[in-house]
Amino acid sequence: MTSPTVRRRRLSAELRKRRVQAGMTLSDVADVLEWSPAKLGHIETGIRKWPSVIEVSALLRLYGVTGGQREAILTLVRESRLRPWWTEYEDVISSAYVGNEAGAVSIDTYAGMLVPDLLQVPEYTAAFARSQGRTERAVERTVAAYLKRQEALDRDPLERYHAVVEEDALQRLGSDRRLLNAQLRRLIELGTEHDRVVLQLLPTSAGLHAGAAGPFTVLGFDEDEASLAFVDAPQGGGIVESDDGVHRCQGVWRRITAVASTRESTVSTLRRLALLT
């Protein structure tokens, strides 16, 4: 089953569509059900995360939705209320982002001076967490959470994971040859043996490029659902939902991939670097 986070967003969109089809405004519905317009608005925008089956049943009855369509929407309600694994790690990862990542069918990611999260070996994740001043307990939890996230590479619904990795991100590991070797071999393995993974190395010689402003990820979904973007930042970053914002990120992505090495050249370079470590 796909992510409860994605189910919630689909539920919100479905309820909004059904209200419009019924020819009702937020105020119309609020008056009939004796709800506040804010409550209904929160349900339709996903700000209220867990509408109950009783609440949604009342909406569907008002909108005239019956039979199999009604049951399908109520199934969405039940699935959106499940507690996913990542809520246990909210102290070390962004639950909002991971919830969407877990339900994406495509992930296009550029991590700047870091190796992308889903490609990291545990030793790399631990070293990065320590560099951020995290306690050893938090380091352990971060590694556990990242390993759990990386299972997405082998699970449906993901169809494609495409990462652009900065050559500089690997060069920064030069002082720890063992870590560099482990990370290189992980990238080579994924780039050559994993059908869903596409890797491109961005050589230092490319100079300034479109992604120099910072790391970001574009998430694609099925069922005609709009893509999302996540723009990373020191304070934790944020999810971009507007069409214009997502399109800008997609434009940057196209320019980055155009100047990065091909898949074949990337693997050759990674193998050469591995021989040197």
N, C-alpha and C positions, 0 to 999 in steps of 0.2 A: 504494500500500500504506500502511496505517496505521502509526503510530509503533511502533518496536521496543519502546519503554517500555510502551506499551499491550499489545503482544503478550506481553511478559513477565508482566504482571499477569494476563492472560487464561490464559496457560499455567499459572501457579501455581494459579489457581482451578480450572482443569480437572483438574489432577493431584490436587488435594485432593478434588474431587468424585468422581473415579474411585476413589480409595482408600476413601472412605466407602461407595460403592456395592459395593465388594468386601468390605465388612465387616471392614476391617483398621484397626488403630491404628498410630500412628507407630512404636511399639515392635515391633509385629508385622512391619512392613515392614523395619525396621532389622535385626531378627534374621535374617530370610530372606536379605537382600542383604548382610549383614555390614557395614552402614553404621552410623554413629552416628545416634541420633535427631535430634541437632542438625543434621546435614547435610540430612536429609529435611525437617526443619522449616524450614530456610533456603530450600530449594527451593519449598516450599508457600507461604511468606510473601513470596517475592520478595527476601529479603535476599541470597541467593545469586543474582546477576543472570543468569548464563549457564550453566544446566545443559546438559550435552552431549547430543548425540543418543544416544550409547551409554547414558548414565545414564537418560534418559527411556524409551528402548526397554526397559531392564530393568524399569522400573516398570510400563509398559504390559503387558509379558509376564506379570508377576506379577498384575496386575489383570484379565487376560483380555481386554484390548482388542485387537481385530484388525481387519483389512480397512481400509475407507475411514476409519473413525474413528481408527484408529492412524495412518494417513498424514496425516490432517488435523492431529493433535496434533504429529506430527514436523515438519510444515510450520511450525507455530507456533514450534517450537524453533529451526529454521533462521532464520526471520525475526526472532526475538527476539535473535539473536546478531549481526545486522547493525550496523555502526557508522554512526549517523546523523550528519548535518552538524553538529548543535549540540555534539557532543563536542569540536569544534575551537575552541569559544568558551567553554569552561568557566571561563575566567579572568574573564569579564565577564557571564555569564548563568548562571542556575540550570538545569543540565542536567536535573535531576529534574522541575522544573516545565515546562520547554519540551517535554520528551519527552511529557508528558501533554497539554499544550496542542496539540501537533501532531496528536494522535489524537482530539481532542474533536469531537463533533458540535454541541455548543452551548457558548458561552462567555458568561457573565454577569459583568461586571466593573465595579468601582468603585475608582478609583485615588486618591481623596482629593484632595489639593492638586496632583496631577499630571494631565496628559493621559494616558489609558491607552496602554500601550506600542504596541499595534497600530494606533493612530491618529496617532502622532507623526510629524511631518515630520523629516527628518534633522537639520535645524538645531536643533530642539527637543531631540532625543536628545543631540546633542553638547553643548548648553548645560547640560542636566541632568547629564551625565557629568562635565563640568568642575566643576559645583557640588559634586560629591561628592569632588573632589580627585584625579580620575584623571589619569594622564599622557596626553599627546597620542596616544601609541600605543594606550593603552587606550580613549581616546575614539573613535578610528578603528575599533577592533575592536567597540566597543559599537554604533556606528552600523551597521556591516556586519551584525552579528548581528540587530539589530532589523529591518533591511530584509528579511533572510532570513525572520524570524519573520512579518513582515507578509504574506508570500506565502500564508500560511494562509487569508487572507480570500478568496482566489480558487481555493482547492484543495478537493477533497473530502478528508476526510469532513465538513468544517465545513458546517453548515446554517444556524446563526444565531450572530451576534456581537452582543451587546446590551451597550452601555456607558452608564453614567451619568457625565456629566462635570460637575464642579463649575464653576459660573460663576467662582468665585474662582481656579480653576486658570488660566483665561484672563486674568482681570484682573491676575494676577501678571506677565504678559508686557507690560504697558502701557508699560514703559520701553523696550521694543524693538519699535517699531511694525512693522518689516519682518517680524520673527519672528511677531508676533501675526497679521499679515495672512496669512502663509503657512499658519499653523496653522488659522486660521479657514476658509480656502478648502479646506484638506484635509478638515476636518470637514463642510463643506457638500457637497463632492463625494461623500464617502462616505454622508452622510445622505440624499442625493437620488438618487444614481445606482447604489448598490450594493444589490442585492436581499437580501443576507444580513445587512446591517448595520442595526441599530436604535440610534439615538442619542437620549438624553434629557438635557437640560440641567437641573442642579439649581441653581435660583436662590439667590443669597445671602439673599434675603428669606425662604427656608424656615427659616432659623435652625438651631438644633440639631436633628439628625435621627438616625435609627437607625444611620447609617453613620459617625457622628462618631468612633467608636472606632478607625477605621483602614481602610486599603484591603484588599480581598479579591476573590477571583474564584471562581466556581463553574463547574466543568467537567462537562459531561454527555457520556455515551458511548452507543454503540449496543450491540446484542446483549445487552440486559438487564443491562448492567454498571453497578455503582453509581457515582453521581457522586462527585467529589472537590471539595475546596475548597482554596484557597491563601490563607493569611492573611499579608499582608506585614508586615515589621518591619525596624527598622534593622539587625539582625544577619543579615538575609537571608530571614526568614520561614520558613514551613514548610507542608507539605501536610497537610491534615486528611482522614482516611479514615473515621473513625467515623461511623456513621449519625447519631448525636445531634449531633455537631459540624457535619456538613454541613447537617442540617436547620436548625440555628440560623442558619447563614450564609444559607440560602435564605429564612428568615423575615425576616432583616434586609434582604435583597435586595427582597423584596416590599414592605416598608415604604418603602424608598428610592424605588422606581419609582412608588409611589403618590403621593409628594409632588413628584416631578420633573415638569418640563414635558412635554407630549405631544410626539410626534415632529414634528408639524406646527408647533407653537409653537416648538420647539427650532430648527428650520431657519429660521424667521422671525427669531428673535432672533440667530442666528449671522449671517444676512445683514445685519441692521441693524448689528451690531458691525463687520462687514467694511467697510461703507460709512463708518464713523466712523474707520477706521484709515488 
